[in-house]
Amino acid sequence: MASSWFQQTQFIPPDTIFALTAQYVADHDPRKVNLGQGTYRDGAGQPWVLPAVNKAREALLTTGLNHEYLPILGLGGFRDATAQIVLGSELVRARKDQIATCQSLSGTGALHLAGLLMRACRSELPKLYIPSPTWSNHHQVFRSLGFPCESFRYYDPETKEIDLDSYYEMLQSAEPNSVVILHACAHNPTGCDPSKEQWREIARRMKERRLFPLFDAAYLGFNSGSLDEDAFAIRLFTGEMDMEVAVCVSFAKNMGLYGERTGCFLVTTHTEETATNTQSMLEMLQRAEVSNPPGFGAKIASQVLGSEELRQMWYADLVTMSGRIRAMRMTLYEHLVSFGAPGSWDHLIRQSGMFGFLGLSAEAVVQLREKYHIYMADNSRISIAGLNDNNVEFVARSIAQCLSDDQGQ
């Protein structure tokens, strides 16, 4: 048999979350619950098309939607509007010539663009400091580009809080000009965010140590229901601390545009010349990578952000989604307590955002999947959005029974 050009390839196991979803789909038990994949579901457990998005889509279709190429950097109105909601109108007004933007393939594509840019403008690849735990793609994206990645302890499983001592120790010892990945809000998977004062201390130490902030902003507005509240850390670094930052923005969660891959990459700089040069480099990198980005999702987002009526509808949609998630988080907590689930569950209501970090053992996660048909990530991260009035009691009772059985052995 002739040898293959690809005989040196190795088998890579499937992505765990997508593999978990496939297991859920193949499960025919009527009680099954999917708490793995981070997608919003309504009170009936169904995908929800936001009313603002639905109206924007209808408007696009009636005005003659075409399928022509977008510019390499993406839709101009979308990029400008994204900068406004992320950085705030005051900062954009003051520093609009010092901001570089590029439409991206959702948040993942923005992270990849960030890596390409940093690799292109540095003679030596900087070290990346990544919180542990974190979204698995952070490591995959930057390691695939050759960056040296180092994890630091972000979460203390004993206290079920941010390990600030470890965080500050990392900032103190990190090499100057290194990059730190920051979750802008709704930390994935723990749901534990720094307080505003803690953010100020993190920013102060990073500026003092000359560390570069790379924000992953996947949940703006979706976390608290307020864009201004969720963008606090980004605006703190750029405004009050006057630091250069990079921000990777996704509209998957906050507009429900999961499959449209709608995102944006922003860089704030200190001079107009640097911003111009950076944007030109992003254009070159985008051309070489994907030529130009997809149009439909960006056109929808641009319609929503560019219309006062649709923007106000979207703000209401954000309140609806974040409010339902908060209500389900509290309901799960109350049921866990009422069913006598061993241990304290206060950490669940201290967390925020789409995900809940339960703190279960790997054995308990497997038992919940195999015996109770409840699917969650191996580290016991659950998508709170997968809960509803029809399944939350069953989930809480199953967790309580599973943990009680373990204690009785």
MINU-557393 format. One record per residue (C-alpha): x, y, z. Coordinates in steps of 0.05 Angstrom, whole numbers, always signed. Each point is the difference from the previous one (the first is absolute). Layout:
<rec><x>X</x><y>Y</y><z>Z</z></rec>
...
***
This chain:
<rec><x>+0</x><y>+0</y><z>+0</z></rec>
<rec><x>+26</x><y>+69</y><z>-19</z></rec>
<rec><x>+21</x><y>+44</y><z>+57</z></rec>
<rec><x>-44</x><y>+60</y><z>+15</z></rec>
<rec><x>+23</x><y>+72</y><z>+2</z></rec>
<rec><x>-40</x><y>+4</y><z>+65</z></rec>
<rec><x>+25</x><y>-62</y><z>+34</z></rec>
<rec><x>+32</x><y>+41</y><z>+56</z></rec>
<rec><x>-68</x><y>+28</y><z>+21</z></rec>
<rec><x>-25</x><y>-20</y><z>+68</z></rec>
<rec><x>-71</x><y>-12</y><z>+23</z></rec>
<rec><x>-27</x><y>+59</y><z>+40</z></rec>
<rec><x>-59</x><y>-15</y><z>+45</z></rec>
<rec><x>-64</x><y>+38</y><z>-16</z></rec>
<rec><x>-13</x><y>+66</y><z>+35</z></rec>
<rec><x>-30</x><y>-20</y><z>+67</z></rec>
<rec><x>-60</x><y>+48</y><z>+0</z></rec>
<rec><x>-20</x><y>-16</y><z>-71</z></rec>
<rec><x>+9</x><y>-74</y><z>+14</z></rec>
<rec><x>-43</x><y>+7</y><z>+62</z></rec>
<rec><x>-55</x><y>+33</y><z>-42</z></rec>
<rec><x>+4</x><y>-59</y><z>-49</z></rec>
<rec><x>-10</x><y>-48</y><z>+59</z></rec>
<rec><x>-60</x><y>+40</y><z>+23</z></rec>
<rec><x>-31</x><y>-1</y><z>-69</z></rec>
<rec><x>+9</x><y>-76</y><z>-4</z></rec>
<rec><x>-33</x><y>-10</y><z>+68</z></rec>
<rec><x>-73</x><y>-19</y><z>-8</z></rec>
<rec><x>-20</x><y>+6</y><z>+73</z></rec>
<rec><x>-57</x><y>+51</y><z>+6</z></rec>
<rec><x>+30</x><y>+28</y><z>+64</z></rec>
<rec><x>+66</x><y>+20</y><z>-31</z></rec>
<rec><x>+27</x><y>+70</y><z>+14</z></rec>
<rec><x>+56</x><y>+35</y><z>-38</z></rec>
<rec><x>+40</x><y>+46</y><z>+46</z></rec>
<rec><x>+64</x><y>-5</y><z>-41</z></rec>
<rec><x>+1</x><y>+47</y><z>-60</z></rec>
<rec><x>-4</x><y>+74</y><z>+15</z></rec>
<rec><x>-59</x><y>+22</y><z>-41</z></rec>
<rec><x>-60</x><y>+38</y><z>+25</z></rec>
<rec><x>-66</x><y>-36</y><z>+5</z></rec>
<rec><x>-68</x><y>+29</y><z>+16</z></rec>
<rec><x>-48</x><y>-24</y><z>+55</z></rec>
<rec><x>-23</x><y>-57</y><z>-45</z></rec>
<rec><x>+71</x><y>-23</y><z>-12</z></rec>
<rec><x>+1</x><y>+25</y><z>-72</z></rec>
<rec><x>+49</x><y>+45</y><z>-38</z></rec>
<rec><x>-23</x><y>+72</y><z>+3</z></rec>
<rec><x>+4</x><y>+49</y><z>-57</z></rec>
<rec><x>+4</x><y>+68</y><z>+32</z></rec>
<rec><x>-58</x><y>+46</y><z>-19</z></rec>
<rec><x>+50</x><y>+55</y><z>-18</z></rec>
<rec><x>+39</x><y>-48</y><z>-45</z></rec>
<rec><x>-64</x><y>-26</y><z>-32</z></rec>
<rec><x>-23</x><y>+70</y><z>-17</z></rec>
<rec><x>+69</x><y>+18</y><z>-27</z></rec>
<rec><x>+0</x><y>-62</y><z>-43</z></rec>
<rec><x>-69</x><y>+18</y><z>-28</z></rec>
<rec><x>+24</x><y>+70</y><z>-16</z></rec>
<rec><x>+60</x><y>-27</y><z>-37</z></rec>
<rec><x>-42</x><y>-47</y><z>-42</z></rec>
<rec><x>-49</x><y>+54</y><z>-20</z></rec>
<rec><x>+55</x><y>+49</y><z>-21</z></rec>
<rec><x>+32</x><y>-49</y><z>-48</z></rec>
<rec><x>+53</x><y>-41</y><z>+36</z></rec>
<rec><x>+58</x><y>-17</y><z>-46</z></rec>
<rec><x>+58</x><y>-47</y><z>+8</z></rec>
<rec><x>+57</x><y>+42</y><z>-25</z></rec>
<rec><x>+69</x><y>+0</y><z>+33</z></rec>
<rec><x>+11</x><y>+44</y><z>+60</z></rec>
<rec><x>+64</x><y>+41</y><z>+4</z></rec>
<rec><x>+59</x><y>-39</y><z>+28</z></rec>
<rec><x>-5</x><y>+34</y><z>+68</z></rec>
<rec><x>-75</x><y>-13</y><z>+1</z></rec>
<rec><x>-62</x><y>+43</y><z>+2</z></rec>
<rec><x>+20</x><y>+70</y><z>+19</z></rec>
<rec><x>-65</x><y>+18</y><z>+37</z></rec>
<rec><x>+4</x><y>-64</y><z>+40</z></rec>
<rec><x>+72</x><y>+12</y><z>+21</z></rec>
<rec><x>-14</x><y>+72</y><z>+21</z></rec>
<rec><x>-62</x><y>-19</y><z>+39</z></rec>
<rec><x>+37</x><y>-56</y><z>+35</z></rec>
<rec><x>+54</x><y>+48</y><z>+23</z></rec>
<rec><x>-54</x><y>+45</y><z>+28</z></rec>
<rec><x>-34</x><y>-53</y><z>+42</z></rec>
<rec><x>+65</x><y>-31</y><z>+25</z></rec>
<rec><x>+41</x><y>+63</y><z>+15</z></rec>
<rec><x>-56</x><y>+49</y><z>+12</z></rec>
<rec><x>-18</x><y>+60</y><z>-43</z></rec>
<rec><x>+42</x><y>+49</y><z>+42</z></rec>
<rec><x>+65</x><y>-37</y><z>-10</z></rec>
<rec><x>-14</x><y>-14</y><z>-73</z></rec>
<rec><x>-14</x><y>+74</y><z>-11</z></rec>
<rec><x>+65</x><y>+20</y><z>+33</z></rec>
<rec><x>+44</x><y>-53</y><z>-30</z></rec>
<rec><x>-34</x><y>-24</y><z>-64</z></rec>
<rec><x>+64</x><y>+8</y><z>-41</z></rec>
<rec><x>+38</x><y>-44</y><z>+49</z></rec>
<rec><x>-45</x><y>-61</y><z>-7</z></rec>
<rec><x>+11</x><y>-56</y><z>-51</z></rec>
<rec><x>-57</x><y>-48</y><z>-15</z></rec>
<rec><x>-11</x><y>-62</y><z>-42</z></rec>
<rec><x>-62</x><y>-44</y><z>-7</z></rec>
<rec><x>+15</x><y>-71</y><z>+19</z></rec>
<rec><x>-29</x><y>-71</y><z>-1</z></rec>
<rec><x>-34</x><y>+9</y><z>+68</z></rec>
<rec><x>+42</x><y>+1</y><z>+64</z></rec>
<rec><x>+44</x><y>-58</y><z>-20</z></rec>
<rec><x>+20</x><y>+34</y><z>-65</z></rec>
<rec><x>+14</x><y>+64</y><z>+39</z></rec>
<rec><x>+47</x><y>-38</y><z>+47</z></rec>
<rec><x>+35</x><y>-30</y><z>-60</z></rec>
<rec><x>+8</x><y>+68</y><z>-32</z></rec>
<rec><x>+29</x><y>+25</y><z>+65</z></rec>
<rec><x>+51</x><y>-56</y><z>-1</z></rec>
<rec><x>+18</x><y>+13</y><z>-73</z></rec>
<rec><x>+9</x><y>+74</y><z>+14</z></rec>
<rec><x>+43</x><y>-10</y><z>+61</z></rec>
<rec><x>+42</x><y>-51</y><z>-38</z></rec>
<rec><x>+8</x><y>+47</y><z>-59</z></rec>
<rec><x>+22</x><y>+61</y><z>+40</z></rec>
<rec><x>+48</x><y>-33</y><z>+50</z></rec>
<rec><x>+68</x><y>-28</y><z>-16</z></rec>
<rec><x>-8</x><y>-49</y><z>+58</z></rec>
<rec><x>-66</x><y>-30</y><z>+19</z></rec>
<rec><x>-24</x><y>+26</y><z>+67</z></rec>
<rec><x>-22</x><y>-48</y><z>+55</z></rec>
<rec><x>-75</x><y>-6</y><z>+10</z></rec>
<rec><x>-28</x><y>-7</y><z>+70</z></rec>
<rec><x>-66</x><y>-36</y><z>+0</z></rec>
<rec><x>-46</x><y>-9</y><z>+61</z></rec>
<rec><x>-13</x><y>-70</y><z>+25</z></rec>
<rec><x>-53</x><y>-23</y><z>-12</z></rec>
<rec><x>-19</x><y>+35</y><z>-64</z></rec>
<rec><x>-35</x><y>-12</y><z>-67</z></rec>
<rec><x>+39</x><y>-57</y><z>-33</z></rec>
<rec><x>+8</x><y>+37</y><z>-66</z></rec>
<rec><x>+45</x><y>+52</y><z>+32</z></rec>
<rec><x>+56</x><y>-50</y><z>+4</z></rec>
<rec><x>-16</x><y>-32</y><z>-68</z></rec>
<rec><x>-1</x><y>+66</y><z>-38</z></rec>
<rec><x>+65</x><y>+28</y><z>+27</z></rec>
<rec><x>+39</x><y>-65</y><z>+3</z></rec>
<rec><x>-18</x><y>-13</y><z>-73</z></rec>
<rec><x>+34</x><y>+66</y><z>-15</z></rec>
<rec><x>+63</x><y>-19</y><z>+38</z></rec>
<rec><x>-10</x><y>+44</y><z>+62</z></rec>
<rec><x>+29</x><y>-24</y><z>+66</z></rec>
<rec><x>-61</x><y>-5</y><z>+45</z></rec>
<rec><x>+3</x><y>-3</y><z>+76</z></rec>
<rec><x>-60</x><y>-13</y><z>+45</z></rec>
<rec><x>-10</x><y>+36</y><z>+66</z></rec>
<rec><x>-47</x><y>-20</y><z>+55</z></rec>
<rec><x>-62</x><y>+43</y><z>-6</z></rec>
<rec><x>-50</x><y>-40</y><z>+41</z></rec>
<rec><x>+6</x><y>-33</y><z>+68</z></rec>
<rec><x>-42</x><y>-64</y><z>+1</z></rec>
<rec><x>+0</x><y>+0</y><z>+76</z></rec>
<rec><x>-28</x><y>+70</y><z>+11</z></rec>
<rec><x>-36</x><y>+0</y><z>-68</z></rec>
<rec><x>+25</x><y>+71</y><z>-11</z></rec>
<rec><x>+52</x><y>+36</y><z>-42</z></rec>
<rec><x>+70</x><y>-15</y><z>+28</z></rec>
<rec><x>+22</x><y>+73</y><z>+2</z></rec>
<rec><x>+66</x><y>-16</y><z>+34</z></rec>
<rec><x>+20</x><y>-46</y><z>-57</z></rec>
<rec><x>-25</x><y>+51</y><z>-51</z></rec>
<rec><x>+41</x><y>+57</y><z>+30</z></rec>
<rec><x>+61</x><y>-45</y><z>+8</z></rec>
<rec><x>-3</x><y>-16</y><z>-74</z></rec>
<rec><x>-5</x><y>+73</y><z>-18</z></rec>
<rec><x>+60</x><y>+16</y><z>+43</z></rec>
<rec><x>+44</x><y>-55</y><z>-29</z></rec>
<rec><x>-22</x><y>+3</y><z>-73</z></rec>
<rec><x>+51</x><y>+23</y><z>-51</z></rec>
<rec><x>-11</x><y>+72</y><z>-24</z></rec>
<rec><x>-34</x><y>+4</y><z>-68</z></rec>
<rec><x>-35</x><y>-66</y><z>+12</z></rec>
<rec><x>-74</x><y>-7</y><z>-17</z></rec>
<rec><x>-54</x><y>-16</y><z>+51</z></rec>
<rec><x>-67</x><y>-27</y><z>-24</z></rec>
<rec><x>-57</x><y>+33</y><z>+37</z></rec>
<rec><x>-73</x><y>-22</y><z>+0</z></rec>
<rec><x>-37</x><y>+67</y><z>-5</z></rec>
<rec><x>-59</x><y>-28</y><z>+39</z></rec>
<rec><x>-36</x><y>-66</y><z>+14</z></rec>
<rec><x>+65</x><y>-40</y><z>+8</z></rec>
<rec><x>-5</x><y>-66</y><z>-37</z></rec>
<rec><x>-6</x><y>-50</y><z>+33</z></rec>
<rec><x>-2</x><y>+24</y><z>+72</z></rec>
<rec><x>-48</x><y>+60</y><z>-4</z></rec>
<rec><x>+46</x><y>+36</y><z>+49</z></rec>
<rec><x>+20</x><y>+71</y><z>-20</z></rec>
<rec><x>+43</x><y>+49</y><z>+37</z></rec>
<rec><x>-35</x><y>+57</y><z>+36</z></rec>
<rec><x>+9</x><y>+70</y><z>-27</z></rec>
<rec><x>+53</x><y>+14</y><z>+53</z></rec>
<rec><x>+36</x><y>-65</y><z>-16</z></rec>
<rec><x>-1</x><y>+18</y><z>-74</z></rec>
<rec><x>+32</x><y>+67</y><z>+18</z></rec>
<rec><x>+55</x><y>-36</y><z>+38</z></rec>
<rec><x>+11</x><y>-49</y><z>-57</z></rec>
<rec><x>+4</x><y>+58</y><z>-50</z></rec>
<rec><x>+48</x><y>+39</y><z>+45</z></rec>
<rec><x>+47</x><y>-59</y><z>+7</z></rec>
<rec><x>-2</x><y>-17</y><z>-74</z></rec>
<rec><x>+17</x><y>+72</y><z>-19</z></rec>
<rec><x>+56</x><y>+2</y><z>+51</z></rec>
<rec><x>+28</x><y>-66</y><z>-27</z></rec>
<rec><x>-10</x><y>+19</y><z>-73</z></rec>
<rec><x>-46</x><y>-59</y><z>-14</z></rec>
<rec><x>-46</x><y>+2</y><z>-60</z></rec>
<rec><x>-75</x><y>-12</y><z>+11</z></rec>
<rec><x>-36</x><y>-45</y><z>-50</z></rec>
<rec><x>-74</x><y>+0</y><z>+16</z></rec>
<rec><x>-46</x><y>-56</y><z>-21</z></rec>
<rec><x>-69</x><y>+34</y><z>-1</z></rec>
<rec><x>-49</x><y>-55</y><z>-18</z></rec>
<rec><x>-57</x><y>+21</y><z>+47</z></rec>
<rec><x>-7</x><y>+75</y><z>-2</z></rec>
<rec><x>-71</x><y>+18</y><z>+21</z></rec>
<rec><x>-17</x><y>-73</y><z>+6</z></rec>
<rec><x>+29</x><y>-6</y><z>+70</z></rec>
<rec><x>-34</x><y>+56</y><z>+39</z></rec>
<rec><x>-50</x><y>+25</y><z>-52</z></rec>
<rec><x>+41</x><y>+65</y><z>-5</z></rec>
<rec><x>+54</x><y>+12</y><z>-52</z></rec>
<rec><x>+30</x><y>+56</y><z>+41</z></rec>
<rec><x>+5</x><y>-44</y><z>+62</z></rec>
<rec><x>+30</x><y>-58</y><z>-37</z></rec>
<rec><x>+51</x><y>+43</y><z>-38</z></rec>
<rec><x>+25</x><y>+32</y><z>+66</z></rec>
<rec><x>+68</x><y>-34</y><z>+0</z></rec>
<rec><x>+15</x><y>+15</y><z>-73</z></rec>
<rec><x>-17</x><y>+74</y><z>+9</z></rec>
<rec><x>+40</x><y>+3</y><z>+65</z></rec>
<rec><x>+63</x><y>-24</y><z>-35</z></rec>
<rec><x>-9</x><y>+44</y><z>-61</z></rec>
<rec><x>-28</x><y>+62</y><z>+33</z></rec>
<rec><x>+19</x><y>+9</y><z>+73</z></rec>
<rec><x>+66</x><y>-38</y><z>-6</z></rec>
<rec><x>+16</x><y>+25</y><z>-70</z></rec>
<rec><x>+28</x><y>-68</y><z>-23</z></rec>
<rec><x>+2</x><y>-29</y><z>-69</z></rec>
<rec><x>-46</x><y>-61</y><z>-3</z></rec>
<rec><x>-25</x><y>-52</y><z>-49</z></rec>
<rec><x>-73</x><y>-23</y><z>+4</z></rec>
<rec><x>-30</x><y>-62</y><z>-32</z></rec>
<rec><x>-75</x><y>+9</y><z>-7</z></rec>
<rec><x>-53</x><y>-51</y><z>-17</z></rec>
<rec><x>-73</x><y>+10</y><z>-17</z></rec>
<rec><x>-16</x><y>-74</y><z>+6</z></rec>
<rec><x>-30</x><y>+3</y><z>+69</z></rec>
<rec><x>-26</x><y>+71</y><z>+7</z></rec>
<rec><x>-35</x><y>+0</y><z>-68</z></rec>
<rec><x>-10</x><y>-75</y><z>-7</z></rec>
<rec><x>+40</x><y>+1</y><z>-65</z></rec>
<rec><x>+36</x><y>-65</y><z>+16</z></rec>
<rec><x>+3</x><y>-29</y><z>-71</z></rec>
<rec><x>+13</x><y>+67</y><z>-34</z></rec>
<rec><x>+70</x><y>+6</y><z>+31</z></rec>
<rec><x>-6</x><y>+74</y><z>+12</z></rec>
<rec><x>+56</x><y>+33</y><z>+39</z></rec>
<rec><x>+49</x><y>+57</y><z>+2</z></rec>
<rec><x>+71</x><y>+12</y><z>+21</z></rec>
<rec><x>+18</x><y>+68</y><z>+30</z></rec>
<rec><x>+67</x><y>+30</y><z>+18</z></rec>
<rec><x>+9</x><y>+67</y><z>+37</z></rec>
<rec><x>+67</x><y>+35</y><z>-10</z></rec>
<rec><x>+33</x><y>+64</y><z>+23</z></rec>
<rec><x>+11</x><y>+33</y><z>-67</z></rec>
<rec><x>-38</x><y>+8</y><z>-66</z></rec>
<rec><x>+60</x><y>-26</y><z>-39</z></rec>
<rec><x>+3</x><y>-64</y><z>+41</z></rec>
<rec><x>-75</x><y>-12</y><z>-9</z></rec>
<rec><x>+6</x><y>+11</y><z>-76</z></rec>
<rec><x>+58</x><y>-47</y><z>-5</z></rec>
<rec><x>-34</x><y>-52</y><z>+44</z></rec>
<rec><x>-64</x><y>+2</y><z>-41</z></rec>
<rec><x>+40</x><y>-8</y><z>-65</z></rec>
<rec><x>+34</x><y>-61</y><z>+30</z></rec>
<rec><x>-67</x><y>-29</y><z>+21</z></rec>
<rec><x>-25</x><y>+9</y><z>-71</z></rec>
<rec><x>+60</x><y>-38</y><z>-28</z></rec>
<rec><x>-8</x><y>-56</y><z>+51</z></rec>
<rec><x>-75</x><y>-6</y><z>-12</z></rec>
<rec><x>+12</x><y>-3</y><z>-76</z></rec>
<rec><x>+50</x><y>-56</y><z>+8</z></rec>
<rec><x>-44</x><y>-38</y><z>+49</z></rec>
<rec><x>-73</x><y>+4</y><z>-24</z></rec>
<rec><x>+4</x><y>+54</y><z>-54</z></rec>
<rec><x>-61</x><y>+35</y><z>+28</z></rec>
<rec><x>-52</x><y>-16</y><z>+54</z></rec>
<rec><x>-72</x><y>-24</y><z>-7</z></rec>
<rec><x>-53</x><y>+53</y><z>-10</z></rec>
<rec><x>-68</x><y>-22</y><z>+25</z></rec>
<rec><x>+12</x><y>+0</y><z>+75</z></rec>
<rec><x>+39</x><y>+66</y><z>-4</z></rec>
<rec><x>-57</x><y>+32</y><z>-39</z></rec>
<rec><x>-50</x><y>-23</y><z>+52</z></rec>
<rec><x>+43</x><y>+26</y><z>+57</z></rec>
<rec><x>+11</x><y>+65</y><z>-37</z></rec>
<rec><x>-75</x><y>+9</y><z>-9</z></rec>
<rec><x>-12</x><y>-12</y><z>+74</z></rec>
<rec><x>+56</x><y>+46</y><z>+24</z></rec>
<rec><x>-15</x><y>+55</y><z>-51</z></rec>
<rec><x>-74</x><y>+7</y><z>+14</z></rec>
<rec><x>-24</x><y>+33</y><z>+64</z></rec>
<rec><x>-64</x><y>-42</y><z>-1</z></rec>
<rec><x>+36</x><y>-66</y><z>-11</z></rec>
<rec><x>+56</x><y>+17</y><z>+49</z></rec>
<rec><x>-51</x><y>+13</y><z>+55</z></rec>
<rec><x>-34</x><y>-66</y><z>-18</z></rec>
<rec><x>+67</x><y>-35</y><z>+6</z></rec>
<rec><x>+13</x><y>+31</y><z>+68</z></rec>
<rec><x>-67</x><y>-29</y><z>+22</z></rec>
<rec><x>+20</x><y>-68</y><z>-30</z></rec>
<rec><x>+64</x><y>+1</y><z>+41</z></rec>
<rec><x>-40</x><y>+12</y><z>+63</z></rec>
<rec><x>-47</x><y>-57</y><z>-18</z></rec>
<rec><x>+57</x><y>-50</y><z>-11</z></rec>
<rec><x>+43</x><y>+20</y><z>+59</z></rec>
<rec><x>-61</x><y>+4</y><z>+45</z></rec>
<rec><x>-24</x><y>-70</y><z>-18</z></rec>
<rec><x>+70</x><y>-28</y><z>+13</z></rec>
<rec><x>+3</x><y>+34</y><z>+68</z></rec>
<rec><x>-69</x><y>-27</y><z>+18</z></rec>
<rec><x>+21</x><y>-71</y><z>-20</z></rec>
<rec><x>+64</x><y>+6</y><z>+40</z></rec>
<rec><x>-40</x><y>+18</y><z>+62</z></rec>
<rec><x>-52</x><y>-54</y><z>-12</z></rec>
<rec><x>+54</x><y>-53</y><z>-7</z></rec>
<rec><x>+33</x><y>+24</y><z>+64</z></rec>
<rec><x>-66</x><y>-2</y><z>+38</z></rec>
<rec><x>-16</x><y>-70</y><z>-24</z></rec>
<rec><x>+69</x><y>-26</y><z>+17</z></rec>
<rec><x>-8</x><y>+27</y><z>+71</z></rec>
<rec><x>-72</x><y>-27</y><z>+7</z></rec>
<rec><x>+21</x><y>-69</y><z>-24</z></rec>
<rec><x>+57</x><y>-2</y><z>+50</z></rec>
<rec><x>+57</x><y>-3</y><z>-50</z></rec>
<rec><x>+62</x><y>-10</y><z>+43</z></rec>
<rec><x>+45</x><y>+60</y><z>+10</z></rec>
<rec><x>-10</x><y>+75</y><z>-9</z></rec>
<rec><x>-27</x><y>+28</y><z>-65</z></rec>
<rec><x>+10</x><y>+73</y><z>+14</z></rec>
<rec><x>+55</x><y>+3</y><z>-53</z></rec>
<rec><x>-53</x><y>-12</y><z>-53</z></rec>
<rec><x>-36</x><y>+65</y><z>+14</z></rec>
<rec><x>+65</x><y>+39</y><z>+8</z></rec>
<rec><x>+17</x><y>-17</y><z>-72</z></rec>
<rec><x>-29</x><y>+36</y><z>-60</z></rec>
<rec><x>-11</x><y>-9</y><z>-74</z></rec>
<rec><x>-19</x><y>-59</y><z>-43</z></rec>
<rec><x>+40</x><y>-52</y><z>+37</z></rec>
<rec><x>-3</x><y>-31</y><z>+69</z></rec>
<rec><x>+61</x><y>-35</y><z>+29</z></rec>
<rec><x>-28</x><y>-54</y><z>+45</z></rec>
<rec><x>+64</x><y>-28</y><z>+29</z></rec>
<rec><x>-19</x><y>-73</y><z>-9</z></rec>
<rec><x>+48</x><y>-58</y><z>-6</z></rec>
<rec><x>+14</x><y>-32</y><z>-68</z></rec>
<rec><x>-35</x><y>-63</y><z>+26</z></rec>
<rec><x>-63</x><y>+39</y><z>+17</z></rec>
<rec><x>-1</x><y>+32</y><z>-69</z></rec>
<rec><x>+4</x><y>-69</y><z>-33</z></rec>
<rec><x>-55</x><y>-27</y><z>+46</z></rec>
<rec><x>-46</x><y>+58</y><z>-16</z></rec>
<rec><x>+10</x><y>-13</y><z>-73</z></rec>
<rec><x>-7</x><y>-76</y><z>+1</z></rec>
<rec><x>-53</x><y>-9</y><z>+53</z></rec>
<rec><x>-40</x><y>+64</y><z>-4</z></rec>
<rec><x>+12</x><y>+21</y><z>-73</z></rec>
<rec><x>+25</x><y>+69</y><z>+21</z></rec>
<rec><x>+57</x><y>+24</y><z>-44</z></rec>
<rec><x>+52</x><y>+50</y><z>+24</z></rec>
<rec><x>+73</x><y>+15</y><z>-12</z></rec>
<rec><x>+50</x><y>-47</y><z>+35</z></rec>
<rec><x>+20</x><y>+56</y><z>+48</z></rec>
<rec><x>-73</x><y>+7</y><z>+22</z></rec>
<rec><x>-11</x><y>+66</y><z>-37</z></rec>
<rec><x>-73</x><y>+5</y><z>-18</z></rec>
<rec><x>-36</x><y>+47</y><z>-47</z></rec>
<rec><x>-53</x><y>+32</y><z>+44</z></rec>
<rec><x>-36</x><y>+19</y><z>-64</z></rec>
<rec><x>-15</x><y>-74</y><z>-11</z></rec>
<rec><x>-44</x><y>+0</y><z>+62</z></rec>
<rec><x>-74</x><y>+16</y><z>-1</z></rec>
<rec><x>-62</x><y>-10</y><z>+43</z></rec>
<rec><x>-11</x><y>-69</y><z>-29</z></rec>
<rec><x>+69</x><y>-29</y><z>+17</z></rec>
<rec><x>+32</x><y>+40</y><z>+56</z></rec>
<rec><x>-33</x><y>-40</y><z>+56</z></rec>
<rec><x>+21</x><y>-66</y><z>-32</z></rec>
<rec><x>+72</x><y>+25</y><z>-8</z></rec>
<rec><x>+4</x><y>+23</y><z>+73</z></rec>
<rec><x>-31</x><y>-64</y><z>+26</z></rec>
<rec><x>+47</x><y>-42</y><z>-42</z></rec>
<rec><x>+62</x><y>+38</y><z>+24</z></rec>
<rec><x>-23</x><y>-7</y><z>+73</z></rec>
<rec><x>-13</x><y>-75</y><z>-9</z></rec>
<rec><x>+66</x><y>-11</y><z>-35</z></rec>
<rec><x>+40</x><y>+35</y><z>+54</z></rec>
<rec><x>-39</x><y>-35</y><z>+56</z></rec>
<rec><x>+13</x><y>-68</y><z>-32</z></rec>
<rec><x>+75</x><y>+16</y><z>-3</z></rec>
<rec><x>+1</x><y>+19</y><z>+74</z></rec>
<rec><x>-37</x><y>-63</y><z>+19</z></rec>
<rec><x>+51</x><y>-46</y><z>-33</z></rec>
***
